Amino acid sequence: MPSKASRRAPLPAGLIPLIDRRQLETYYTVSPYQVQKWIDAGLPTEPFNGRGDRFDLNKVRAWMAEQDQLAATA
């Protein structure tokens, strides 16, 4: 039986995996409370047939850049 590492396959072109709330907290090194504040402020979430929120990291980065730009002009 092949090892788990040898079974790894690249993602198809254009497929972006969604991350969960805990992964988002880790990526930005913030608390769960901060992520909830971002969601309340309009952070885009993705539909998911399961528990919790899921996020497209590219959309999150775009939203963060927009928020930074709005803060800079205010």
PyMOL Python script that loads the backbone (N, CA, C, O; Angstrom):
from pymol import cmd

cmd.read_pdbstr("""\
ATOM      1  N   MET A   1       0.857  -1.182   0.000  1.00  0.00           N
ATOM      2  CA  MET A   1       0.000   0.000   0.000  1.00  0.00           C
ATOM      3  C   MET A   1       0.897   1.238   0.000  1.00  0.00           C
ATOM      4  O   MET A   1       1.836   1.318   0.792  1.00  0.00           O
ATOM      5  N   PRO A   2       0.617   2.209  -0.885  1.00  0.00           N
ATOM      6  CA  PRO A   2       1.452   3.407  -0.935  1.00  0.00           C
ATOM      7  C   PRO A   2       1.285   4.253   0.334  1.00  0.00           C
ATOM      8  O   PRO A   2       0.244   4.235   0.991  1.00  0.00           O
ATOM      9  N   SER A   3       2.343   4.983   0.644  1.00  0.00           N
ATOM     10  CA  SER A   3       2.279   5.846   1.825  1.00  0.00           C
ATOM     11  C   SER A   3       1.360   7.029   1.562  1.00  0.00           C
ATOM     12  O   SER A   3       1.056   7.351   0.414  1.00  0.00           O
ATOM     13  N   LYS A   4       0.930   7.659   2.619  1.00  0.00           N
ATOM     14  CA  LYS A   4       0.026   8.801   2.494  1.00  0.00           C
ATOM     15  C   LYS A   4       0.668   9.926   1.687  1.00  0.00           C
ATOM     16  O   LYS A   4      -0.005  10.567   0.880  1.00  0.00           O
ATOM     17  N   ALA A   5       1.942  10.171   1.894  1.00  0.00           N
ATOM     18  CA  ALA A   5       2.639  11.245   1.178  1.00  0.00           C
ATOM     19  C   ALA A   5       2.686  10.983  -0.320  1.00  0.00           C
ATOM     20  O   ALA A   5       2.618  11.924  -1.111  1.00  0.00           O
ATOM     21  N   SER A   6       2.801   9.733  -0.719  1.00  0.00           N
ATOM     22  CA  SER A   6       2.871   9.430  -2.150  1.00  0.00           C
ATOM     23  C   SER A   6       1.505   9.505  -2.817  1.00  0.00           C
ATOM     24  O   SER A   6       1.423   9.567  -4.043  1.00  0.00           O
ATOM     25  N   ARG A   7       0.436   9.501  -2.032  1.00  0.00           N
ATOM     26  CA  ARG A   7      -0.912   9.614  -2.589  1.00  0.00           C
ATOM     27  C   ARG A   7      -1.330  11.065  -2.778  1.00  0.00           C
ATOM     28  O   ARG A   7      -2.394  11.333  -3.336  1.00  0.00           O
ATOM     29  N   ARG A   8      -0.519  11.992  -2.328  1.00  0.00           N
ATOM     30  CA  ARG A   8      -0.866  13.408  -2.413  1.00  0.00           C
ATOM     31  C   ARG A   8      -0.934  13.814  -3.874  1.00  0.00           C
ATOM     32  O   ARG A   8      -0.035  13.507  -4.658  1.00  0.00           O
ATOM     33  N   ALA A   9      -2.003  14.506  -4.234  1.00  0.00           N
ATOM     34  CA  ALA A   9      -2.176  14.967  -5.615  1.00  0.00           C
ATOM     35  C   ALA A   9      -2.396  16.475  -5.598  1.00  0.00           C
ATOM     36  O   ALA A   9      -3.011  16.999  -4.669  1.00  0.00           O
ATOM     37  N   PRO A  10      -1.908  17.171  -6.604  1.00  0.00           N
ATOM     38  CA  PRO A  10      -2.121  18.613  -6.659  1.00  0.00           C
ATOM     39  C   PRO A  10      -3.595  18.937  -6.876  1.00  0.00           C
ATOM     40  O   PRO A  10      -4.333  18.153  -7.473  1.00  0.00           O
ATOM     41  N   LEU A  11      -4.008  20.089  -6.389  1.00  0.00           N
ATOM     42  CA  LEU A  11      -5.388  20.531  -6.596  1.00  0.00           C
ATOM     43  C   LEU A  11      -5.586  20.891  -8.062  1.00  0.00           C
ATOM     44  O   LEU A  11      -4.668  21.403  -8.703  1.00  0.00           O
ATOM     45  N   PRO A  12      -6.762  20.632  -8.593  1.00  0.00           N
ATOM     46  CA  PRO A  12      -7.038  21.050  -9.966  1.00  0.00           C
ATOM     47  C   PRO A  12      -6.920  22.571 -10.097  1.00  0.00           C
ATOM     48  O   PRO A  12      -7.145  23.305  -9.134  1.00  0.00           O
ATOM     49  N   ALA A  13      -6.569  23.027 -11.283  1.00  0.00           N
ATOM     50  CA  ALA A  13      -6.411  24.464 -11.522  1.00  0.00           C
ATOM     51  C   ALA A  13      -7.700  25.192 -11.169  1.00  0.00           C
ATOM     52  O   ALA A  13      -8.793  24.764 -11.540  1.00  0.00           O
ATOM     53  N   GLY A  14      -7.558  26.294 -10.451  1.00  0.00           N
ATOM     54  CA  GLY A  14      -8.711  27.117 -10.091  1.00  0.00           C
ATOM     55  C   GLY A  14      -9.421  26.689  -8.827  1.00  0.00           C
ATOM     56  O   GLY A  14     -10.306  27.405  -8.359  1.00  0.00           O
ATOM     57  N   LEU A  15      -9.073  25.561  -8.259  1.00  0.00           N
ATOM     58  CA  LEU A  15      -9.727  25.092  -7.043  1.00  0.00           C
ATOM     59  C   LEU A  15      -8.995  25.644  -5.831  1.00  0.00           C
ATOM     60  O   LEU A  15      -7.811  25.370  -5.634  1.00  0.00           O
ATOM     61  N   ILE A  16      -9.690  26.410  -5.033  1.00  0.00           N
ATOM     62  CA  ILE A  16      -9.116  27.003  -3.825  1.00  0.00           C
ATOM     63  C   ILE A  16      -9.800  26.359  -2.617  1.00  0.00           C
ATOM     64  O   ILE A  16     -11.019  26.465  -2.486  1.00  0.00           O
ATOM     65  N   PRO A  17      -9.059  25.703  -1.742  1.00  0.00           N
ATOM     66  CA  PRO A  17      -9.703  25.102  -0.579  1.00  0.00           C
ATOM     67  C   PRO A  17     -10.195  26.175   0.386  1.00  0.00           C
ATOM     68  O   PRO A  17      -9.585  27.237   0.519  1.00  0.00           O
ATOM     69  N   LEU A  18     -11.293  25.884   1.046  1.00  0.00           N
ATOM     70  CA  LEU A  18     -11.820  26.790   2.060  1.00  0.00           C
ATOM     71  C   LEU A  18     -11.162  26.479   3.391  1.00  0.00           C
ATOM     72  O   LEU A  18     -10.827  25.331   3.682  1.00  0.00           O
ATOM     73  N   ILE A  19     -10.982  27.516   4.194  1.00  0.00           N
ATOM     74  CA  ILE A  19     -10.413  27.319   5.527  1.00  0.00           C
ATOM     75  C   ILE A  19     -11.499  27.556   6.567  1.00  0.00           C
ATOM     76  O   ILE A  19     -12.467  28.275   6.321  1.00  0.00           O
ATOM     77  N   ASP A  20     -11.326  26.947   7.720  1.00  0.00           N
ATOM     78  CA  ASP A  20     -12.316  27.137   8.778  1.00  0.00           C
ATOM     79  C   ASP A  20     -11.895  28.287   9.692  1.00  0.00           C
ATOM     80  O   ASP A  20     -10.846  28.903   9.502  1.00  0.00           O
ATOM     81  N   ARG A  21     -12.721  28.552  10.665  1.00  0.00           N
ATOM     82  CA  ARG A  21     -12.496  29.689  11.556  1.00  0.00           C
ATOM     83  C   ARG A  21     -11.174  29.563  12.311  1.00  0.00           C
ATOM     84  O   ARG A  21     -10.438  30.541  12.437  1.00  0.00           O
ATOM     85  N   ARG A  22     -10.874  28.381  12.806  1.00  0.00           N
ATOM     86  CA  ARG A  22      -9.635  28.175  13.565  1.00  0.00           C
ATOM     87  C   ARG A  22      -8.406  28.426  12.692  1.00  0.00           C
ATOM     88  O   ARG A  22      -7.428  29.021  13.144  1.00  0.00           O
ATOM     89  N   GLN A  23      -8.461  27.969  11.434  1.00  0.00           N
ATOM     90  CA  GLN A  23      -7.344  28.202  10.515  1.00  0.00           C
ATOM     91  C   GLN A  23      -7.197  29.689  10.214  1.00  0.00           C
ATOM     92  O   GLN A  23      -6.079  30.189  10.087  1.00  0.00           O
ATOM     93  N   LEU A  24      -8.323  30.402  10.099  1.00  0.00           N
ATOM     94  CA  LEU A  24      -8.277  31.848   9.872  1.00  0.00           C
ATOM     95  C   LEU A  24      -7.661  32.558  11.079  1.00  0.00           C
ATOM     96  O   LEU A  24      -6.856  33.475  10.918  1.00  0.00           O
ATOM     97  N   GLU A  25      -8.036  32.138  12.275  1.00  0.00           N
ATOM     98  CA  GLU A  25      -7.454  32.711  13.500  1.00  0.00           C
ATOM     99  C   GLU A  25      -5.944  32.500  13.506  1.00  0.00           C
ATOM    100  O   GLU A  25      -5.190  33.412  13.845  1.00  0.00           O
ATOM    101  N   THR A  26      -5.507  31.320  13.137  1.00  0.00           N
ATOM    102  CA  THR A  26      -4.080  31.013  13.113  1.00  0.00           C
ATOM    103  C   THR A  26      -3.371  31.827  12.043  1.00  0.00           C
ATOM    104  O   THR A  26      -2.291  32.364  12.286  1.00  0.00           O
ATOM    105  N   TYR A  27      -3.970  31.923  10.860  1.00  0.00           N
ATOM    106  CA  TYR A  27      -3.351  32.645   9.747  1.00  0.00           C
ATOM    107  C   TYR A  27      -3.102  34.103  10.116  1.00  0.00           C
ATOM    108  O   TYR A  27      -2.034  34.642   9.826  1.00  0.00           O
ATOM    109  N   TYR A  28      -4.085  34.747  10.757  1.00  0.00           N
ATOM    110  CA  TYR A  28      -3.945  36.158  11.122  1.00  0.00           C
ATOM    111  C   TYR A  28      -3.496  36.369  12.570  1.00  0.00           C
ATOM    112  O   TYR A  28      -3.373  37.510  13.014  1.00  0.00           O
ATOM    113  N   THR A  29      -3.253  35.300  13.299  1.00  0.00           N
ATOM    114  CA  THR A  29      -2.866  35.341  14.713  1.00  0.00           C
ATOM    115  C   THR A  29      -3.763  36.280  15.518  1.00  0.00           C
ATOM    116  O   THR A  29      -3.308  37.232  16.152  1.00  0.00           O
ATOM    117  N   VAL A  30      -5.054  35.965  15.461  1.00  0.00           N
ATOM    118  CA  VAL A  30      -6.059  36.745  16.197  1.00  0.00           C
ATOM    119  C   VAL A  30      -6.913  35.793  17.029  1.00  0.00           C
ATOM    120  O   VAL A  30      -6.824  34.572  16.899  1.00  0.00           O
ATOM    121  N   SER A  31      -7.731  36.378  17.873  1.00  0.00           N
ATOM    122  CA  SER A  31      -8.604  35.603  18.741  1.00  0.00           C
ATOM    123  C   SER A  31      -9.916  35.262  18.030  1.00  0.00           C
ATOM    124  O   SER A  31     -10.250  35.870  17.013  1.00  0.00           O
ATOM    125  N   PRO A  32     -10.653  34.292  18.563  1.00  0.00           N
ATOM    126  CA  PRO A  32     -11.975  33.992  18.002  1.00  0.00           C
ATOM    127  C   PRO A  32     -12.893  35.214  18.038  1.00  0.00           C
ATOM    128  O   PRO A  32     -13.705  35.410  17.134  1.00  0.00           O
ATOM    129  N   TYR A  33     -12.764  36.026  19.069  1.00  0.00           N
ATOM    130  CA  TYR A  33     -13.571  37.236  19.185  1.00  0.00           C
ATOM    131  C   TYR A  33     -13.297  38.195  18.024  1.00  0.00           C
ATOM    132  O   TYR A  33     -14.227  38.802  17.493  1.00  0.00           O
ATOM    133  N   GLN A  34     -12.040  38.337  17.631  1.00  0.00           N
ATOM    134  CA  GLN A  34     -11.692  39.232  16.526  1.00  0.00           C
ATOM    135  C   GLN A  34     -12.284  38.736  15.212  1.00  0.00           C
ATOM    136  O   GLN A  34     -12.780  39.532  14.415  1.00  0.00           O
ATOM    137  N   VAL A  35     -12.237  37.435  14.983  1.00  0.00           N
ATOM    138  CA  VAL A  35     -12.825  36.887  13.757  1.00  0.00           C
ATOM    139  C   VAL A  35     -14.329  37.148  13.747  1.00  0.00           C
ATOM    140  O   VAL A  35     -14.889  37.495  12.707  1.00  0.00           O
ATOM    141  N   GLN A  36     -14.979  36.986  14.885  1.00  0.00           N
ATOM    142  CA  GLN A  36     -16.419  37.265  14.951  1.00  0.00           C
ATOM    143  C   GLN A  36     -16.711  38.738  14.669  1.00  0.00           C
ATOM    144  O   GLN A  36     -17.694  39.060  14.003  1.00  0.00           O
ATOM    145  N   LYS A  37     -15.869  39.621  15.168  1.00  0.00           N
ATOM    146  CA  LYS A  37     -16.050  41.052  14.873  1.00  0.00           C
ATOM    147  C   LYS A  37     -15.913  41.315  13.378  1.00  0.00           C
ATOM    148  O   LYS A  37     -16.666  42.110  12.816  1.00  0.00           O
ATOM    149  N   TRP A  38     -14.950  40.650  12.728  1.00  0.00           N
ATOM    150  CA  TRP A  38     -14.782  40.809  11.279  1.00  0.00           C
ATOM    151  C   TRP A  38     -16.009  40.298  10.532  1.00  0.00           C
ATOM    152  O   TRP A  38     -16.461  40.931   9.578  1.00  0.00           O
ATOM    153  N   ILE A  39     -16.552  39.158  10.958  1.00  0.00           N
ATOM    154  CA  ILE A  39     -17.747  38.614  10.310  1.00  0.00           C
ATOM    155  C   ILE A  39     -18.906  39.589  10.462  1.00  0.00           C
ATOM    156  O   ILE A  39     -19.641  39.846   9.508  1.00  0.00           O
ATOM    157  N   ASP A  40     -19.065  40.127  11.658  1.00  0.00           N
ATOM    158  CA  ASP A  40     -20.127  41.109  11.907  1.00  0.00           C
ATOM    159  C   ASP A  40     -19.946  42.357  11.056  1.00  0.00           C
ATOM    160  O   ASP A  40     -20.922  43.016  10.698  1.00  0.00           O
ATOM    161  N   ALA A  41     -18.681  42.685  10.726  1.00  0.00           N
ATOM    162  CA  ALA A  41     -18.378  43.868   9.916  1.00  0.00           C
ATOM    163  C   ALA A  41     -18.463  43.583   8.419  1.00  0.00           C
ATOM    164  O   ALA A  41     -18.287  44.492   7.607  1.00  0.00           O
ATOM    165  N   GLY A  42     -18.732  42.320   8.042  1.00  0.00           N
ATOM    166  CA  GLY A  42     -18.907  42.010   6.634  1.00  0.00           C
ATOM    167  C   GLY A  42     -17.884  41.089   6.003  1.00  0.00           C
ATOM    168  O   GLY A  42     -17.864  40.947   4.780  1.00  0.00           O
ATOM    169  N   LEU A  43     -17.037  40.460   6.795  1.00  0.00           N
ATOM    170  CA  LEU A  43     -16.067  39.505   6.256  1.00  0.00           C
ATOM    171  C   LEU A  43     -16.823  38.426   5.487  1.00  0.00           C
ATOM    172  O   LEU A  43     -17.750  37.825   6.030  1.00  0.00           O
ATOM    173  N   PRO A  44     -16.442  38.165   4.216  1.00  0.00           N
ATOM    174  CA  PRO A  44     -17.196  37.186   3.428  1.00  0.00           C
ATOM    175  C   PRO A  44     -16.982  35.752   3.908  1.00  0.00           C
ATOM    176  O   PRO A  44     -15.853  35.311   4.124  1.00  0.00           O
ATOM    177  N   THR A  45     -18.084  35.045   4.068  1.00  0.00           N
ATOM    178  CA  THR A  45     -18.046  33.627   4.404  1.00  0.00           C
ATOM    179  C   THR A  45     -18.609  32.847   3.222  1.00  0.00           C
ATOM    180  O   THR A  45     -19.313  33.399   2.376  1.00  0.00           O
ATOM    181  N   GLU A  46     -18.295  31.580   3.177  1.00  0.00           N
ATOM    182  CA  GLU A  46     -18.738  30.730   2.069  1.00  0.00           C
ATOM    183  C   GLU A  46     -19.803  29.761   2.563  1.00  0.00           C
ATOM    184  O   GLU A  46     -19.741  29.296   3.702  1.00  0.00           O
ATOM    185  N   PRO A  47     -20.785  29.452   1.708  1.00  0.00           N
ATOM    186  CA  PRO A  47     -21.787  28.449   2.088  1.00  0.00           C
ATOM    187  C   PRO A  47     -21.115  27.105   2.359  1.00  0.00           C
ATOM    188  O   PRO A  47     -20.207  26.692   1.637  1.00  0.00           O
ATOM    189  N   PHE A  48     -21.570  26.440   3.399  1.00  0.00           N
ATOM    190  CA  PHE A  48     -20.957  25.174   3.792  1.00  0.00           C
ATOM    191  C   PHE A  48     -22.023  24.305   4.438  1.00  0.00           C
ATOM    192  O   PHE A  48     -22.739  24.764   5.328  1.00  0.00           O
ATOM    193  N   ASN A  49     -22.137  23.068   4.007  1.00  0.00           N
ATOM    194  CA  ASN A  49     -23.123  22.141   4.571  1.00  0.00           C
ATOM    195  C   ASN A  49     -22.548  21.409   5.770  1.00  0.00           C
ATOM    196  O   ASN A  49     -22.458  20.181   5.775  1.00  0.00           O
ATOM    197  N   GLY A  50     -22.173  22.143   6.754  1.00  0.00           N
ATOM    198  CA  GLY A  50     -21.597  21.552   7.952  1.00  0.00           C
ATOM    199  C   GLY A  50     -21.636  22.581   9.072  1.00  0.00           C
ATOM    200  O   GLY A  50     -22.312  23.605   8.969  1.00  0.00           O
ATOM    201  N   ARG A  51     -20.924  22.305  10.113  1.00  0.00           N
ATOM    202  CA  ARG A  51     -20.883  23.214  11.254  1.00  0.00           C
ATOM    203  C   ARG A  51     -19.836  24.281  11.041  1.00  0.00           C
ATOM    204  O   ARG A  51     -18.800  24.026  10.428  1.00  0.00           O
ATOM    205  N   GLY A  52     -20.095  25.467  11.539  1.00  0.00           N
ATOM    206  CA  GLY A  52     -19.122  26.547  11.513  1.00  0.00           C
ATOM    207  C   GLY A  52     -19.078  27.279  10.189  1.00  0.00           C
ATOM    208  O   GLY A  52     -19.820  26.972   9.256  1.00  0.00           O
ATOM    209  N   ASP A  53     -18.195  28.245  10.132  1.00  0.00           N
ATOM    210  CA  ASP A  53     -18.013  29.065   8.942  1.00  0.00           C
ATOM    211  C   ASP A  53     -16.839  28.553   8.135  1.00  0.00           C
ATOM    212  O   ASP A  53     -15.932  27.918   8.674  1.00  0.00           O
ATOM    213  N   ARG A  54     -16.857  28.829   6.846  1.00  0.00           N
ATOM    214  CA  ARG A  54     -15.730  28.538   5.969  1.00  0.00           C
ATOM    215  C   ARG A  54     -15.403  29.817   5.211  1.00  0.00           C
ATOM    216  O   ARG A  54     -16.282  30.634   4.935  1.00  0.00           O
ATOM    217  N   PHE A  55     -14.128  29.978   4.879  1.00  0.00           N
ATOM    218  CA  PHE A  55     -13.655  31.207   4.260  1.00  0.00           C
ATOM    219  C   PHE A  55     -12.785  30.901   3.056  1.00  0.00           C
ATOM    220  O   PHE A  55     -11.974  29.976   3.082  1.00  0.00           O
ATOM    221  N   ASP A  56     -12.957  31.685   2.000  1.00  0.00           N
ATOM    222  CA  ASP A  56     -12.068  31.643   0.841  1.00  0.00           C
ATOM    223  C   ASP A  56     -10.970  32.651   1.153  1.00  0.00           C
ATOM    224  O   ASP A  56     -11.241  33.847   1.262  1.00  0.00           O
ATOM    225  N   LEU A  57      -9.743  32.186   1.295  1.00  0.00           N
ATOM    226  CA  LEU A  57      -8.649  33.049   1.730  1.00  0.00           C
ATOM    227  C   LEU A  57      -8.421  34.220   0.771  1.00  0.00           C
ATOM    228  O   LEU A  57      -8.055  35.311   1.209  1.00  0.00           O
ATOM    229  N   ASN A  58      -8.632  34.007  -0.533  1.00  0.00           N
ATOM    230  CA  ASN A  58      -8.471  35.108  -1.484  1.00  0.00           C
ATOM    231  C   ASN A  58      -9.499  36.216  -1.249  1.00  0.00           C
ATOM    232  O   ASN A  58      -9.177  37.401  -1.342  1.00  0.00           O
ATOM    233  N   LYS A  59     -10.741  35.822  -0.945  1.00  0.00           N
ATOM    234  CA  LYS A  59     -11.782  36.818  -0.654  1.00  0.00           C
ATOM    235  C   LYS A  59     -11.503  37.525   0.668  1.00  0.00           C
ATOM    236  O   LYS A  59     -11.748  38.724   0.804  1.00  0.00           O
ATOM    237  N   VAL A  60     -10.993  36.782   1.631  1.00  0.00           N
ATOM    238  CA  VAL A  60     -10.651  37.379   2.925  1.00  0.00           C
ATOM    239  C   VAL A  60      -9.531  38.408   2.744  1.00  0.00           C
ATOM    240  O   VAL A  60      -9.599  39.509   3.289  1.00  0.00           O
ATOM    241  N   ARG A  61      -8.505  38.042   1.976  1.00  0.00           N
ATOM    242  CA  ARG A  61      -7.399  38.986   1.736  1.00  0.00           C
ATOM    243  C   ARG A  61      -7.898  40.251   1.039  1.00  0.00           C
ATOM    244  O   ARG A  61      -7.487  41.357   1.390  1.00  0.00           O
ATOM    245  N   ALA A  62      -8.782  40.090   0.054  1.00  0.00           N
ATOM    246  CA  ALA A  62      -9.332  41.250  -0.653  1.00  0.00           C
ATOM    247  C   ALA A  62     -10.140  42.120   0.295  1.00  0.00           C
ATOM    248  O   ALA A  62     -10.056  43.346   0.231  1.00  0.00           O
ATOM    249  N   TRP A  63     -10.925  41.501   1.175  1.00  0.00           N
ATOM    250  CA  TRP A  63     -11.723  42.247   2.140  1.00  0.00           C
ATOM    251  C   TRP A  63     -10.813  42.996   3.121  1.00  0.00           C
ATOM    252  O   TRP A  63     -11.065  44.152   3.461  1.00  0.00           O
ATOM    253  N   MET A  64      -9.755  42.317   3.567  1.00  0.00           N
ATOM    254  CA  MET A  64      -8.810  42.956   4.490  1.00  0.00           C
ATOM    255  C   MET A  64      -8.136  44.156   3.814  1.00  0.00           C
ATOM    256  O   MET A  64      -7.986  45.205   4.441  1.00  0.00           O
ATOM    257  N   ALA A  65      -7.734  44.019   2.558  1.00  0.00           N
ATOM    258  CA  ALA A  65      -7.108  45.120   1.832  1.00  0.00           C
ATOM    259  C   ALA A  65      -8.079  46.288   1.690  1.00  0.00           C
ATOM    260  O   ALA A  65      -7.688  47.448   1.820  1.00  0.00           O
ATOM    261  N   GLU A  66      -9.333  45.978   1.426  1.00  0.00           N
ATOM    262  CA  GLU A  66     -10.365  47.020   1.323  1.00  0.00           C
ATOM    263  C   GLU A  66     -10.543  47.738   2.655  1.00  0.00           C
ATOM    264  O   GLU A  66     -10.683  48.960   2.694  1.00  0.00           O
ATOM    265  N   GLN A  67     -10.537  46.973   3.749  1.00  0.00           N
ATOM    266  CA  GLN A  67     -10.694  47.571   5.084  1.00  0.00           C
ATOM    267  C   GLN A  67      -9.485  48.463   5.410  1.00  0.00           C
ATOM    268  O   GLN A  67      -9.641  49.540   5.985  1.00  0.00           O
ATOM    269  N   ASP A  68      -8.291  48.010   5.041  1.00  0.00           N
ATOM    270  CA  ASP A  68      -7.092  48.825   5.273  1.00  0.00           C
ATOM    271  C   ASP A  68      -7.151  50.122   4.480  1.00  0.00           C
ATOM    272  O   ASP A  68      -6.764  51.182   4.970  1.00  0.00           O
ATOM    273  N   GLN A  69      -7.642  50.022   3.248  1.00  0.00           N
ATOM    274  CA  GLN A  69      -7.742  51.214   2.395  1.00  0.00           C
ATOM    275  C   GLN A  69      -8.786  52.178   2.952  1.00  0.00           C
ATOM    276  O   GLN A  69      -8.573  53.391   2.938  1.00  0.00           O
ATOM    277  N   LEU A  70      -9.905  51.660   3.438  1.00  0.00           N
ATOM    278  CA  LEU A  70     -10.927  52.520   4.032  1.00  0.00           C
ATOM    279  C   LEU A  70     -10.401  53.200   5.299  1.00  0.00           C
ATOM    280  O   LEU A  70     -10.696  54.369   5.550  1.00  0.00           O
ATOM    281  N   ALA A  71      -9.630  52.471   6.085  1.00  0.00           N
ATOM    282  CA  ALA A  71      -9.072  53.037   7.311  1.00  0.00           C
ATOM    283  C   ALA A  71      -8.045  54.121   6.988  1.00  0.00           C
ATOM    284  O   ALA A  71      -7.922  55.105   7.718  1.00  0.00           O
ATOM    285  N   ALA A  72      -7.307  53.935   5.891  1.00  0.00           N
ATOM    286  CA  ALA A  72      -6.286  54.916   5.508  1.00  0.00           C
ATOM    287  C   ALA A  72      -6.904  56.207   5.007  1.00  0.00           C
ATOM    288  O   ALA A  72      -6.325  57.279   5.183  1.00  0.00           O
ATOM    289  N   THR A  73      -8.070  56.121   4.387  1.00  0.00           N
ATOM    290  CA  THR A  73      -8.724  57.323   3.853  1.00  0.00           C
ATOM    291  C   THR A  73      -9.604  58.006   4.886  1.00  0.00           C
ATOM    292  O   THR A  73     -10.033  59.140   4.669  1.00  0.00           O
ATOM    293  N   ALA A  74      -9.881  57.353   5.992  1.00  0.00           N
ATOM    294  CA  ALA A  74     -10.761  57.944   7.020  1.00  0.00           C
ATOM    295  C   ALA A  74     -10.013  58.916   7.903  1.00  0.00           C
ATOM    296  O   ALA A  74     -10.600  59.499   8.815  1.00  0.00           O
TER     297      ALA A  74
END
""", "prot")
cmd.dss("prot")
cmd.show_as("cartoon", "prot")
cmd.util.cbc("prot")
cmd.orient("prot")
